[in-house]
Amino acid sequence: MTLMLEAPDTTRAPARSAPPVWLVVALACAGQFLVVLDISVVNVALPSVRGGLALDEHGLQWVVNAYSIAFAGFMLLGGRAGDLYGRKRMFLVGLGLFTLASLAGGLAQEGWQLLVARAVQGLGAAVLAPSTLTLVTSAVPDGAARARAIATWTAVGAGGGAAGGFVGGVLVEALSWRWVLLINVPVGAVVLAAAARWISESRAGDGRRLDLPGAVLVTAGLATLAYGVSQTEAAGWTAVSTVVPLCAGLALVALFLLAEARTRSPLMPLGLLKLRSVASANVAMFLSGSAMFCMWFFMTLYAQNVLGYTPLEAGLALVPSSVAVIVGSKVAPRLMRATGPRAVAVLGTLVATAGFAWQSTMTADGGYLTAILFPGVLMMLGAGLAGTPLASLATSGAAPEEAGVVSGLVNTSRTMGGSLGLAVMATLAAARTDGRPTPEALTEGYALVFTTGTVVLALDALLMWAWLPRTPARQAG
């Protein structure tokens, strides 16, 4: 990515026959699916990676963290680059980096090679992810059609996270851990070729340059925060290795905000945070993400460590939940037209809260229907219902030239919320379990996670009702 290129003073690339809208949405959603899938798909492959590359526990932790830290740290930079240098261009650059890094990771012969590949994957994902939502909102006019397109984007993203354990289990058992990464190569190549052919370029450049000081500060700040969060699971919240990066990250983010208030061409115009729809929806997404992201992780652990499921069986057990999140996302636009996005977001969050409350009653000898299926479907149906109106609100009201950075902010809020939530929940579960590996002790730890998630989501629903705009977003029309 050439960061210092002068952004052309134009709003559209040379005109040519417009591709079908459904094709643009499908390609953007395919990119988003790959990005979200790779956050979780490697988890089930970690035991095989340990044997294949002789990584210790710390190294295995960084197979996950290298991706998530680079992803979170570069997201805003990727969003603004799309605004200035072209959404199609950044989509292709991000997907190309992601695909090549997947190939390198799948062929890695040493542990350090895999870690470097995962970090580059995260960088590619950070460039790619904001462009996926921006391409969707740019291709579809305001109104009900855009709400349906955003619902599809939300469903595909949530489905990618949900499918991670299942896809990983199938690939590891049928082939090897390497195919968890290598599967991205043919899929990425097909999407890359189709996007290069069919997606039209768009940008909102007005002669501005990329805000390099702001880019350095926010990337360093978010990456340092993400690193500090990643340390909590191994070292705890009070360890020096956790406190120092967390404080440093917060200081860098504060410096970023000060710098943005003074620069003429900010990476993230602070005026965006004055928009009620943008600020409230992003805070709501952060809180909901902190609970929802944990659901898949701890449900998989419960199925395998307590109920004795294999990785593949655990993945299959959660398929109905994956379907539920898609159903919720597709039903949401119809409800939004009738009641408005705020009411649908609150309804979805309350449905998810009921599912979390049910899941918190889990026992060490629970049956599939009452311990996994029904509460899992409620949690993910609610997530699907809430995700679409929140994404619509978070991208409404901003000027077209800010679409990329707003999309980056949406993904950053959700990712950072999920990372922080998982770290907090893992610490709570470990404290309640207190080193006891029995099914009963593990169940107590996992139940505490879902009890905490119930409280977080209930508070999030109250915040949504009080803060989200009462009038429907334009996309809900």
Rosetta blueprint (number, residue, H / E / L):
1 M L
2 T L
3 L L
4 M L
5 L L
6 E L
7 A L
8 P L
9 D L
10 T L
11 T L
12 R E
13 A L
14 P L
15 A L
16 R L
17 S L
18 A L
19 P L
20 P L
21 V H
22 W H
23 L H
24 V H
25 V H
26 A H
27 L H
28 A H
29 C H
30 A H
31 G H
32 Q H
33 F H
34 L H
35 V H
36 V H
37 L H
38 D H
39 I H
40 S H
41 V L
42 V L
43 N H
44 V H
45 A H
46 L H
47 P H
48 S H
49 V H
50 R H
51 G H
52 G H
53 L H
54 A L
55 L L
56 D L
57 E H
58 H H
59 G H
60 L H
61 Q H
62 W H
63 V H
64 V H
65 N H
66 A H
67 Y H
68 S H
69 I H
70 A H
71 F H
72 A H
73 G H
74 F L
75 M H
76 L H
77 L H
78 G H
79 G H
80 R H
81 A H
82 G H
83 D H
84 L H
85 Y H
86 G L
87 R H
88 K H
89 R H
90 M H
91 F H
92 L H
93 V H
94 G H
95 L H
96 G H
97 L H
98 F H
99 T H
100 L H
101 A H
102 S H
103 L H
104 A H
105 G H
106 G H
107 L L
108 A L
109 Q L
110 E L
111 G H
112 W H
113 Q H
114 L H
115 L H
116 V H
117 A H
118 R H
119 A H
120 V H
121 Q H
122 G H
123 L H
124 G H
125 A H
126 A H
127 V H
128 L H
129 A H
130 P H
131 S H
132 T H
133 L H
134 T H
135 L H
136 V H
137 T H
138 S H
139 A H
140 V L
141 P L
142 D L
143 G L
144 A H
145 A H
146 R H
147 A H
148 R H
149 A H
150 I H
151 A H
152 T H
153 W H
154 T H
155 A H
156 V H
157 G H
158 A H
159 G H
160 G H
161 G H
162 A H
163 A H
164 G H
165 G H
166 F H
167 V H
168 G H
169 G H
170 V H
171 L H
172 V H
173 E H
174 A H
175 L L
176 S L
177 W L
178 R L
179 W H
180 V H
181 L H
182 L H
183 I L
184 N H
185 V H
186 P H
187 V H
188 G H
189 A H
190 V H
191 V H
192 L H
193 A H
194 A H
195 A H
196 A H
197 R H
198 W H
199 I L
200 S L
201 E L
202 S E
203 R L
204 A L
205 G L
206 D L
207 G L
208 R L
209 R L
210 L L
211 D L
212 L H
213 P H
214 G H
215 A H
216 V H
217 L H
218 V H
219 T H
220 A H
221 G H
222 L H
223 A H
224 T H
225 L H
226 A H
227 Y H
228 G H
229 V H
230 S H
231 Q H
232 T H
233 E H
234 A H
235 A H
236 G L
237 W L
238 T L
239 A L
240 V H
241 S H
242 T H
243 V H
244 V H
245 P H
246 L H
247 C H
248 A H
249 G H
250 L H
251 A H
252 L H
253 V H
254 A H
255 L H
256 F H
257 L H
258 L H
259 A H
260 E H
261 A H
262 R H
263 T L
264 R L
265 S L
266 P L
267 L L
268 M L
269 P L
270 L H
271 G H
272 L H
273 L H
274 K H
275 L L
276 R H
277 S H
278 V H
279 A H
280 S H
281 A H
282 N H
283 V H
284 A H
285 M H
286 F H
287 L H
288 S H
289 G H
290 S H
291 A H
292 M H
293 F H
294 C H
295 M H
296 W H
297 F H
298 F H
299 M H
300 T H
301 L H
302 Y H
303 A H
304 Q H
305 N H
306 V H
307 L L
308 G L
309 Y L
310 T L
311 P H
312 L H
313 E H
314 A H
315 G H
316 L H
317 A H
318 L L
319 V H
320 P H
321 S H
322 S H
323 V H
324 A H
325 V H
326 I H
327 V H
328 G H
329 S H
330 K H
331 V H
332 A H
333 P H
334 R H
335 L H
336 M H
337 R H
338 A H
339 T H
340 G L
341 P H
342 R H
343 A H
344 V H
345 A H
346 V H
347 L H
348 G H
349 T H
350 L H
351 V H
352 A H
353 T H
354 A H
355 G H
356 F H
357 A H
358 W H
359 Q H
360 S L
361 T L
362 M L
363 T L
364 A L
365 D L
366 G L
367 G L
368 Y H
369 L H
370 T H
371 A H
372 I H
373 L H
374 F H
375 P H
376 G H
377 V H
378 L H
379 M H
380 M H
381 L H
382 G H
383 A H
384 G H
385 L H
386 A H
387 G H
388 T H
389 P H
390 L H
391 A H
392 S H
393 L H
394 A H
395 T L
396 S L
397 G L
398 A L
399 A L
400 P H
401 E H
402 E H
403 A H
404 G H
405 V H
406 V H
407 S H
408 G H
409 L H
410 V H
411 N H
412 T H
413 S H
414 R H
415 T H
416 M H
417 G H
418 G H
419 S H
420 L H
421 G H
422 L H
423 A H
424 V H
425 M H
426 A H
427 T H
428 L H
429 A H
430 A H
431 A H
432 R H
433 T H
434 D L
435 G L
436 R L
437 P L
438 T L
439 P H
440 E H
441 A H
442 L H
443 T H
444 E H
445 G H
446 Y H
447 A H
448 L H
449 V H
450 F H
451 T H
452 T H
453 G H
454 T H
455 V H
456 V H
457 L H
458 A H
459 L H
460 D H
461 A H
462 L H
463 L H
464 M H
465 W H
466 A H
467 W H
468 L L
469 P L
470 R L
471 T L
472 P L
473 A L
474 R H
475 Q H
476 A H
477 G L
